[in-house]
Amino acid sequence: MSDFKASLPFNALPDLPPPAELIESTEILKRCIEARVALAELKQAAELIPNSAVLVNALPPPKKPCATARPSMRVPRWCSAAC
């Protein structure tokens, strides 16, 4: 990316919205059906848990990224500045 110039516009972006053939391919639609079924099963299983907070509280907190890894990286609000 050394040849990036902020003063020059980049007009080689594809038109929006993308063609329907790219969005609604048979493979993508089949995976959407599988995902919908998996979400329905998960919702049904979650409804069987009497106290769902127990499940949520059992999850470990997300690992904090190190703010010194990349100076240009934006640090999330939940991350402390000290790594």
SULBELDA-V572682 format. One record per helix or strand of 2 or more residues. SS is the DSSP state (h for helix, s for strand). FROM is the first residue (numbers start at 0). LEN is the number of residues. If there is no record, write none. Layout:
ss from len
SS FROM LEN
SS FROM LEN
//
This chain:
ss from len
h 19 4
h 25 23
h 51 6
//
